[in-house]
């Protein structure tokens, strides 16, 4: 069984992915942030070259979506720089790299200017990974930790949302799909609009809003007492308006 390296492997998604691979019999290494700074080219290269890995999965990224508005430099380093340095080191070592992106990039692909700092960093990260021959999964999920502090729920955005455990299982299955992981890089493909062999979009088949997600597992969550129904309300709360629609398959190239 091949040895797997997971960046961000101590986070909620990364730890679940590591657990599933271990249960399948794979040897998994998921170093903490204190051990490897993936935003550093030197540390990324050293970590990847120190083990004989058959696959690298990139879960490491900035995770505070709203906080990214005030911490642009940190978001850029933890998201873009981390993806770039890991992808570059993986390519030089000849190890397949699967990067975890987000449905937050979908509005940007439609040509919308909003979406916040987090979405823009994720899209930049996708480009860096693609340039170095990696694979990309756009994953739509929410963790119980993320919703603990919610004071309101977004009820107007049409989105795809899984709980993180479902997302982790889908990610593992995709990482083990030889057709996807071994598909040839097609420089003429339409990057980001559903036809690129490097990209898969994973989320529930039916759109699930944040409010619906909460009500399914935490029906008495206090955030359900205040449903944010307009972009203006959203902008007032977090500093930018969330898109009306981040569903996979509902994006087209800008005119």
NORHU-V68948 format. One line per field, one symbol per residue. ss: DSSP state (a for helix, b for strand, c for the rest). phi: phi as a letter, one per 40 degrees, with the letter a starting at -180 (. if undefined). burial: b if it has 9 or more other C-alpha atoms within 8 Angstrom, else e. A space follows every 50 residues. Layout:
ss: ???
phi: ???
burial: ???
This chain:
ss: ccbbbbbccccaaaaaaaaaaaacccbbbcccccccccccaaaaaaaaac ccccbbbbccccccccaaaccaaaaaaaaaaaaaaaaaaaaaacccbbbb bbaaaaaaaccccccaaaaaaaaaaaaaaaacccbbbbbcbbcaaaaacc ccbbcccbcccbbaaaaaaaaaaaaccaaaacccccccccccccccccbb bbcccccccaaaaaaaaccccaaaacbbccaaaaaaaaccccccbccccc ccccc
phi: .ccbbbcgcbcccdccccccccccgccbbbccdccbcccccccccccccc bccbabbcccacbcdccccbbcccccccbccccccccccccccgbdbbbc bacccddcccgccchgcdcccccccdcccccbgcbbbcbbabbdcccdcc babcbbccabbbcccccccccccccccccccbcccbccccdgbgbcccbb bbaccbdbcdccccccbbcbcccccbccbbdccccccbgaccccabccgb bbddc
burial: eebbbbbbbbebbbbbbbebbbeeebbbbbbbeeebbbbbbebbbebbee eebbbbbbbbbbeebeebbeebebbbbbbbbbbbbbbbbbbeeebbbbbb bbbbbbbbbbbeebbbbbbbbbbbbbebbbebbbbbbbbbbbbeeeeeeb ebbbbbbbbbbbbbbebbbbbbeebeeeebbebeeeeeeeeebbebbbbb bbbbeebbbbbbbbbeeeeebbbbebbbeebebbbeeebbbbbebbbbee beeee
